[in-house]
Amino acid sequence: MKWASLLLFFLTLPLVFNAPPLEILRLKTFDALVKTPEPTGYFTILNIDEEFIDQQGGYPLPRQTLADIHLKLLQQGALGVGWTILFPHPDRLGGDEAFAEMLGLAPSVIAMPEVNNNKYPQTHGTVILGPDVNLTQAQGFLENIQVLKDSAAQGAVSVPVDVDNLVRQIPLIQQTPNGWVASFGTEVLKILGGGNTYQIKTNENGIEMIRVKGIPPISTDSSGKKWISWVDTPQTNLTEMDVQGKFVFVGFTAKGISSQVATPVGLLEPHKIQAALAESILLETPNVPEYRLLVELSMLVFFGLLISFLTHSLGIRGSIIAALFAFSSVGYLGWYFIQKNLLLDVTWSLISMFILAAQQFYLNFRTQFRLRQQIKKQFEHYLDPRQVKRLQDNPELLKLGGEKRYCTILFTDVRGFTSLSERLEPEEVTEIMNKALTIQENAVKANGGMVDKYIGDAMMAIFNAPIDLPDHEDRAIATAIQIAHDIKATELDIEIGIGLNSDKVVVGNCGSSSRFDYTAIGDGVNLAARLESSTKEVGKDIVIGEKTMKGSSYKLIPLESIRVKGKEKPVNIFTI
């Protein structure tokens, strides 16, 4: 949990500080999410290309030519015309009056580009509903000649770019020292609706929405920007002029004259961008809400903590379950936001979920791998391989801190080992002992027990730890019988004594901080060792304690009670 929380903290920092790489990723995500809607049918685009300019004798075109085009558009049924062209100087051929007359025949808009000249048009007709706002002001505008301004409305053709130098959002209205200046596309909608004012609804963060007569309220971000859906507005030409009942956006497409701007859908001329803006306003396309950061941070933190908690509690399976749940939930939220016309980025949340899930999966895998290796190292020499694998697959069966368990303890000892060592060479003694201990170990493992340790010529084994063995008494007795039989069946010429006792003992890792082993300790262990020592006294190979007898299905033979060190009362013993 600690590492997950630390990682989650660092994953939130790019969101908080709006890191440029993350902002680019967010913008690309929005580009993919914002669908291209069908055009409204209210607008069309007229391109003035190189061929037409060459036919007219080159650039600039005489104003009389533009007046003729304008008149023809109106005669063909156009509702109005928007010229995304600047006319800062009088026409050298004297056609300004004729062009101005045509502009005045129907709703018309001419372009007013933003420049850094600190000159601003005189504005009017803006009503503020709410607290005063103080936004970044425009740097100035380049206006048209007076005769044209008197006949047509002016609209700003400002196209601010995002961090990746693409145009996605356009301010519908801009603040100046003289008032508010509307964008070209917004001005088109105002004059088509027959309005002469803008109502700007504000709050403590800035602009909330803009109202224009004849169209629904326009939601924007706090700075008055509108996200553009790149509608494929129909285009017409100077020959056919299919403009009946439509407003026409006119602009140059000739190379060297037109100023193309980079957008998510390619390079576009100003008139095409303003047409897309007008379409987007009418279509009520998505916007980025002001609470975007809060929502994105909340998603990241909530699902990040959820993944951390589930993986910590459920392990590797929890990592997978948590990741699938988080991915599906965040994906659904992204879809839900789009349905509500809200652009909220879920990409970084999804990436963060993947990083967190991968980190937690790795940590859990590493922990489980180390645990499996630890179990194998600790038990592979003392348990049957099948039992070792069972422990590896189910580590919860193994409580490594120490626990009380009812177990059967088996002790063996080779009789006469001292005399054997005296009359044989060390190599021969070692060979005999290795064979004897191998026989014993195989018998213990075959019956599900664990070889705890070797003590010289003696062996200690545990039944019912670390793996549960419901019939551990019978298994221990069967092991004793097998050992005694197999030792006698060899040519080792040795005798063995075996003692068994069942009781509650403490099992777990015992030892120092630097060296420890899994073993059993307790009075029951001591008694098993005493019973093994008593085999010489009673003259039997196998001596079994009373508790083992009571838990066994074997028919055991009672022997005379004996006294053992540490016990005040005689101990009942049995053999088989």
C-alpha positions in Angstrom: 0.0 0.0 0.0 2.8 2.4 0.8 4.5 2.1 -2.6 1.1 2.2 -4.4 0.2 5.4 -2.5 3.5 7.0 -3.4 3.2 6.1 -7.0 -0.4 7.4 -7.1 0.8 10.7 -5.7 3.4 11.1 -8.5 0.7 10.1 -11.1 -1.5 13.0 -10.0 1.3 15.6 -10.4 1.0 15.8 -14.3 -2.7 16.5 -13.9 -2.2 19.2 -11.2 0.5 21.0 -13.1 -1.0 20.4 -16.6 2.2 19.0 -18.0 2.5 19.8 -21.8 2.9 16.1 -22.8 -0.2 15.2 -20.8 -2.1 18.2 -22.3 -1.2 17.0 -25.8 -2.4 13.6 -25.0 -5.6 15.0 -23.6 -6.2 17.1 -26.7 -5.6 14.1 -29.0 -8.1 12.2 -27.0 -10.6 14.9 -27.4 -10.0 14.9 -31.1 -10.9 11.2 -31.2 -13.9 11.6 -29.0 -15.5 14.5 -30.7 -17.5 13.1 -33.5 -18.0 14.9 -36.8 -21.7 15.7 -36.9 -23.8 16.2 -40.0 -24.0 19.8 -41.2 -26.9 21.9 -40.2 -27.8 22.9 -43.8 -27.8 26.6 -43.0 -24.3 27.3 -44.4 -22.2 26.8 -47.5 -18.7 27.7 -48.4 -17.6 29.6 -51.6 -13.9 29.3 -52.5 -12.1 31.9 -54.6 -9.3 29.9 -56.2 -6.2 30.7 -58.3 -8.0 30.1 -61.6 -10.6 32.8 -60.9 -8.0 35.2 -59.7 -6.0 34.7 -62.9 -9.1 35.3 -65.0 -9.7 38.6 -63.2 -6.2 39.8 -63.9 -4.5 38.8 -60.6 -4.6 39.8 -57.0 -6.0 41.9 -55.4 -9.4 41.6 -57.0 -11.3 44.8 -57.8 -14.1 45.6 -55.3 -16.5 45.8 -58.2 -15.7 42.1 -58.9 -16.5 41.3 -55.3 -19.7 43.3 -55.6 -20.7 41.3 -58.6 -20.1 38.0 -56.8 -22.1 39.3 -53.8 -25.0 40.3 -55.9 -25.0 37.0 -57.7 -25.1 35.1 -54.4 -28.1 37.2 -53.3 -29.8 36.7 -56.6 -29.3 32.9 -56.2 -31.2 33.0 -52.9 -28.3 33.4 -50.3 -29.5 34.6 -46.9 -26.4 36.6 -46.4 -22.6 36.6 -47.1 -19.6 36.5 -44.9 -16.3 37.7 -46.4 -13.4 36.4 -44.3 -11.3 39.0 -46.2 -9.7 42.1 -44.8 -10.3 45.4 -46.6 -7.9 47.9 -44.8 -7.3 50.2 -47.8 -9.5 51.8 -50.5 -9.9 50.1 -53.8 -7.5 51.5 -56.4 -10.2 51.3 -59.0 -12.9 53.0 -57.0 -15.2 50.1 -56.4 -15.7 50.5 -52.6 -19.1 52.3 -52.9 -20.4 49.6 -55.2 -19.2 46.8 -52.9 -20.6 48.6 -49.8 -24.0 48.9 -51.5 -24.1 45.2 -52.1 -23.1 44.5 -48.5 -26.0 46.5 -47.3 -28.6 44.5 -49.2 -28.6 41.5 -46.8 -26.9 40.4 -43.6 -23.2 40.6 -44.2 -20.0 40.2 -42.2 -16.4 41.2 -43.0 -13.2 40.0 -41.3 -11.3 41.8 -38.6 -8.0 40.0 -37.7 -6.4 40.4 -34.3 -3.0 42.1 -34.4 -0.8 43.6 -31.7 -1.5 47.3 -32.5 -3.5 48.3 -29.4 -6.3 49.6 -31.7 -9.8 48.6 -30.9 -13.2 49.0 -32.7 -16.0 50.9 -31.1 -18.4 48.2 -29.8 -22.0 48.3 -28.5 -24.8 46.0 -27.7 -23.3 43.8 -25.0 -25.2 43.0 -21.7 -23.4 41.3 -18.8 -25.6 39.1 -16.6 -23.6 38.4 -13.5 -20.4 39.7 -11.9 -17.9 41.6 -13.9 -15.2 39.5 -15.4 -11.6 40.4 -16.1 -10.3 38.3 -18.9 -7.1 38.5 -20.9 -7.8 41.3 -23.4 -7.2 41.2 -27.1 -4.0 43.0 -28.3 -5.7 45.0 -31.0 -7.5 44.6 -34.3 -6.9 45.6 -37.9 -10.2 47.2 -39.2 -11.7 47.7 -42.6 -12.2 51.0 -44.3 -15.1 53.1 -43.0 -17.4 52.8 -46.0 -17.4 49.0 -45.7 -17.8 49.1 -41.8 -20.9 51.2 -42.3 -22.5 48.6 -44.5 -21.5 45.3 -42.8 -20.8 43.9 -39.4 -17.2 43.1 -38.4 -16.2 39.8 -36.9 -12.9 38.7 -35.4 -11.1 35.9 -37.1 -8.8 35.1 -34.2 -7.6 31.5 -34.2 -5.5 30.8 -31.1 -3.6 27.5 -31.1 -3.2 24.9 -28.4 0.1 23.6 -27.0 0.5 21.4 -30.1 0.0 24.4 -32.4 -3.4 23.2 -33.6 -6.6 25.2 -33.6 -9.4 23.5 -31.7 -11.1 26.3 -29.7 -12.1 29.8 -30.8 -13.2 32.6 -28.5 -16.8 33.5 -29.3 -16.3 36.9 -27.8 -13.2 38.9 -26.7 -12.7 41.6 -24.1 -11.2 45.0 -25.2 -10.9 48.4 -23.5 -13.8 49.5 -25.7 -16.1 46.6 -24.9 -16.6 43.1 -26.4 -15.7 42.0 -29.9 -17.5 38.9 -31.3 -15.9 36.2 -33.5 -16.8 36.1 -37.2 -18.9 33.0 -36.8 -20.8 34.4 -33.8 -21.5 37.6 -35.5 -22.9 35.7 -38.4 -25.4 33.9 -36.1 -26.3 37.2 -34.4 -27.3 39.0 -37.6 -29.1 36.0 -39.0 -31.2 35.8 -35.9 -32.1 39.5 -36.2 -30.4 40.4 -33.0 -28.3 43.4 -32.2 -27.0 42.5 -28.7 -25.1 39.8 -26.9 -26.0 38.7 -23.4 -23.0 37.3 -21.6 -23.8 35.3 -18.4 -20.9 35.2 -16.0 -19.9 33.7 -12.7 -17.0 33.9 -10.3 -14.8 31.9 -12.7 -15.5 33.9 -15.9 -17.9 33.4 -18.8 -20.6 30.7 -18.4 -22.6 31.1 -21.5 -23.5 33.6 -24.3 -27.1 34.4 -25.5 -27.8 35.5 -29.0 -31.3 36.2 -30.3 -32.7 33.3 -32.4 -30.4 30.5 -31.2 -30.2 28.5 -27.9 -27.8 29.7 -25.2 -24.2 28.9 -26.1 -22.1 27.2 -23.4 -18.4 28.1 -23.4 -15.4 27.8 -21.1 -14.6 30.5 -18.6 -12.6 32.5 -21.2 -15.5 32.4 -23.7 -14.0 29.7 -26.0 -16.0 27.1 -28.0 -14.7 23.7 -28.9 -15.1 23.1 -32.6 -16.5 20.0 -34.2 -15.1 20.0 -37.7 -18.3 19.8 -39.7 -18.0 19.1 -43.4 -19.9 22.2 -44.5 -21.1 21.9 -48.1 -19.1 23.9 -50.7 -20.3 25.6 -53.8 -18.6 27.3 -56.8 -18.8 30.5 -58.7 -20.5 28.7 -61.6 -23.3 26.8 -60.1 -23.8 28.7 -56.8 -26.0 26.3 -54.9 -26.8 28.8 -52.1 -30.6 28.9 -51.9 -31.6 29.6 -48.3 -28.1 29.5 -46.9 -25.5 31.9 -45.5 -22.3 31.9 -47.6 -18.8 32.0 -46.1 -16.5 33.4 -48.8 -12.7 33.2 -48.7 -9.5 32.6 -50.8 -8.0 29.2 -51.4 -5.4 30.4 -53.9 -1.8 29.5 -52.8 0.2 32.5 -51.6 -3.0 34.4 -50.8 -4.9 32.3 -48.4 -3.5 31.9 -44.8 -4.0 28.2 -43.9 -4.2 27.2 -40.3 -3.3 23.8 -38.8 -6.3 21.9 -37.3 -6.9 18.3 -36.2 -8.4 17.6 -39.6 -5.7 19.3 -41.7 -4.9 22.7 -43.0 -7.9 25.0 -43.3 -8.6 28.5 -44.5 -10.1 31.1 -42.2 -13.6 31.0 -43.9 -13.8 27.2 -43.5 -12.8 27.5 -39.8 -15.5 30.2 -39.1 -18.1 28.1 -40.9 -17.2 25.2 -38.7 -17.5 27.5 -35.7 -21.0 28.6 -36.7 -22.0 25.0 -37.3 -20.6 23.9 -33.9 -22.6 26.6 -32.1 -25.9 25.5 -33.6 -25.1 21.8 -33.1 -24.3 22.4 -29.4 -21.0 20.4 -29.6 -19.1 19.4 -26.5 -17.2 21.7 -24.2 -14.4 21.3 -21.6 -16.1 22.2 -18.2 -14.4 24.3 -15.6 -14.4 21.4 -13.0 -12.5 19.2 -15.4 -9.4 18.9 -13.2 -11.4 18.1 -10.1 -13.3 15.3 -11.9 -10.1 13.8 -13.4 -8.2 13.9 -10.1 -11.1 12.3 -8.3 -11.3 9.5 -10.8 -7.6 8.9 -10.6 -7.4 9.0 -6.8 -10.5 6.9 -6.2 -9.8 4.1 -8.7 -6.1 4.2 -7.9 -6.8 3.6 -4.2 -9.4 1.0 -5.1 -6.8 -0.9 -7.1 -4.2 -0.6 -4.4 -6.6 -1.9 -1.7 -8.0 -4.8 -3.8 -4.6 -6.0 -4.9 -3.2 -5.7 -1.4 -6.1 -7.8 -0.1 -6.7 -10.3 -2.9 -3.2 -10.7 -4.3 -2.5 -11.3 -8.0 -6.2 -12.2 -8.7 -7.1 -8.9 -7.0 -4.8 -7.0 -9.4 -6.6 -8.4 -12.4 -10.1 -7.9 -11.0 -9.3 -4.4 -9.8 -7.8 -3.4 -13.1 -10.7 -4.7 -15.1 -13.2 -3.0 -12.9 -11.3 0.3 -13.0 -10.8 0.2 -16.7 -14.4 -0.5 -17.4 -15.6 2.1 -14.9 -13.4 4.9 -16.2 -14.2 4.0 -19.8 -17.9 4.1 -19.0 -17.5 7.5 -17.4 -15.6 8.8 -20.5 -18.5 7.6 -22.7 -21.1 9.1 -20.2 -19.3 12.5 -20.3 -19.4 12.6 -24.1 -23.1 11.9 -24.1 -23.5 14.9 -21.8 -21.5 17.1 -24.2 -18.6 17.3 -21.7 -15.0 16.8 -22.7 -13.3 15.2 -19.7 -10.1 13.4 -20.2 -10.0 9.7 -19.1 -6.9 8.8 -20.9 -4.4 9.7 -18.1 -6.7 7.9 -15.6 -6.6 4.8 -17.8 -2.8 5.0 -18.2 -2.4 5.5 -14.5 -4.7 2.6 -13.7 -2.6 0.4 -15.9 0.6 1.5 -14.3 -0.8 1.0 -10.8 -2.2 -2.4 -11.6 1.1 -3.5 -13.3 3.1 -2.3 -10.3 0.8 -4.1 -7.8 0.7 -7.2 -10.0 4.5 -7.2 -10.1 4.8 -6.7 -6.3 2.3 -9.5 -5.6 4.0 -11.8 -8.1 7.4 -11.1 -6.6 6.1 -11.7 -3.1 4.4 -14.9 -4.1 7.4 -16.1 -6.0 9.7 -15.4 -3.1 7.3 -17.2 -0.8 7.2 -20.3 -3.1 11.0 -20.3 -3.2 11.1 -20.0 0.6 8.7 -22.9 1.0 10.6 -25.0 -1.5 14.0 -24.3 0.1 12.6 -25.0 3.6 10.6 -28.2 2.9 11.9 -29.8 -0.3 14.3 -32.0 1.7 11.8 -33.0 4.4 8.4 -33.4 2.6 7.2 -35.4 -0.4 7.4 -33.2 -3.6 3.6 -33.4 -3.9 3.2 -32.0 -0.4 5.8 -29.2 -1.2 3.9 -28.3 -4.3 0.6 -28.2 -2.4 2.2 -25.8 0.1 3.5 -23.6 -2.8 0.1 -23.4 -4.4 -1.7 -22.8 -1.0 0.7 -20.8 1.2 -2.2 -20.1 3.5 -1.9 -23.7 4.8 1.4 -22.7 6.3 1.4 -20.3 9.2 5.1 -19.4 9.6 5.0 -17.5 12.7 4.4 -20.3 15.1 1.1 -22.0 16.0 -0.3 -24.7 18.3 -1.2 -27.9 16.5 -2.1 -31.4 17.6 0.6 -33.5 16.0 2.2 -36.9 16.2 6.0 -36.9 16.7 8.2 -39.8 15.7 11.7 -40.3 16.9 14.2 -42.9 15.7 17.6 -43.9 16.8 20.1 -46.5 15.6 21.1 -48.9 18.5 24.7 -49.6 19.1 25.9 -46.8 17.0 28.9 -46.1 19.2 30.2 -49.7 19.0 29.5 -49.7 15.3 31.7 -46.6 14.9 34.5 -48.3 16.8 34.8 -51.4 14.8 34.2 -50.0 11.3 36.0 -47.5 9.1 34.5 -44.0 9.0 33.6 -44.4 5.3 31.7 -47.6 6.1 29.9 -46.0 9.1 28.8 -43.1 6.9 27.6 -45.4 4.1 25.5 -47.4 6.6 24.0 -44.4 8.2 23.1 -42.8 4.9 21.3 -45.9 3.8 19.5 -46.2 7.1 18.4 -42.5 7.1 17.3 -42.8 3.5 15.1 -45.7 4.4 13.5 -43.7 7.2 13.1 -40.5 5.2 11.4 -42.4 2.3 9.0 -44.0 4.8 8.1 -40.6 6.4 7.5 -38.9 3.1 5.5 -41.8 1.7 3.1 -41.5 4.6 2.7 -37.7 4.3 4.9 -36.7 7.3 7.8 -34.2 7.4 11.3 -35.0 8.3 12.1 -32.4 10.9 15.8 -33.0 11.5 18.7 -35.5 11.8 20.6 -35.6 15.0 23.6 -37.8 14.4 22.1 -41.3 14.0 18.7 -40.2 15.1 15.8 -38.7 13.2 12.7 -36.6 14.2 9.6 -36.5 12.1 6.3 -34.6 12.4 2.8 -35.7 11.2 0.0 -33.1 10.8 2.3 -30.2 10.3 2.7 -28.1 8.2 0.0 -29.9 6.2 -3.2 -31.2 7.8 -3.4 -35.0 8.1 -6.7 -36.0 9.8 -5.3 -39.6 10.3 -1.8 -38.5 11.4 -1.7 -41.1 14.3 -2.2 -44.0 11.8 0.2 -42.5 9.3 2.9 -42.2 12.0 2.4 -45.8 13.2 2.4 -47.0 9.5 5.7 -45.2 9.1 7.2 -46.8 12.2 6.2 -50.3 10.9 7.6 -49.6 7.5 10.9 -48.3 8.9 11.3 -51.3 11.2 10.5 -53.7 8.4 12.8 -52.1 5.8 15.7 -51.9 8.2 15.5 -55.6 9.0 15.2 -56.4 5.3 18.6 -54.9 4.5 22.0 -56.3 5.2 23.0 -53.3 7.3 23.2 -55.4 10.5 21.7 -52.6 12.6 18.8 -52.3 15.0 16.5 -49.3 15.4 14.3 -47.9 18.1 11.2 -45.9 17.3 9.1 -43.8 19.7 5.8 -42.1 18.9 3.7 -39.6 20.8 0.7 -37.4 20.0 0.1 -34.1 21.7 -0.3 -30.3 21.2 3.0 -28.8 20.3 4.2 -25.4 18.9 5.2 -25.6 15.3 6.8 -22.9 13.2 10.1 -21.2 12.5 12.3 -21.5 15.5 15.9 -20.3 16.0 17.9 -17.1 16.0 17.5 -14.0 13.8 20.1 -15.3 11.4 19.4 -19.0 11.5 16.1 -20.8 12.0 14.2 -23.9 11.0 10.7 -25.1 10.8 10.3 -27.5 13.8 8.1 -28.5 16.7 8.7 -27.9 20.4 6.9 -28.8 23.5 6.3 -31.5 26.1 4.8 -33.8 23.5 8.1 -33.7 21.5 10.1 -34.4 24.7 7.9 -37.4 25.6 8.3 -38.9 22.1 12.1 -38.7 22.5 11.8 -40.4 25.9 9.6 -43.2 24.5 12.2 -43.9 21.8 14.9 -44.2 24.5 12.7 -46.6 26.4 12.7 -49.1 23.5 15.9 -50.6 24.9 14.4 -51.1 28.4 11.1 -52.7 27.2 12.8 -54.7 24.5 10.6 -53.5 21.7 11.5 -51.7 18.4 8.4 -49.5 18.5 7.0 -47.8 21.6 3.8 -45.8 21.3 2.3 -43.2 23.7 -1.3 -43.4 25.0 -2.6 -40.4 23.1 -1.4 -41.8 19.8 -3.1 -45.1 20.7 -6.4 -43.4 21.4 -6.3 -41.6 18.0 -5.3 -44.7 16.0 -7.3 -47.4 14.3 -4.5 -49.9 14.9 -5.0 -52.6 17.5 -2.0 -52.0 19.8 -0.5 -54.2 22.5 -0.3 -52.5 25.9 3.0 -52.7 27.7 3.9 -52.2 31.3 3.8 -48.5 32.3 7.2 -46.8 32.6 8.5 -43.8 34.3 10.2 -41.2 32.2 12.2 -38.1 33.1 10.1 -35.1 33.6 6.9 -37.0 34.4 5.7 -37.6 38.0 3.3 -40.4 37.1 4.0 -43.6 35.1 3.3 -43.3 31.4 1.2 -45.9 29.6 2.8 -47.2 26.5 2.0 -49.6 23.7 3.6 -51.5 20.8 2.4 -53.2 17.7 
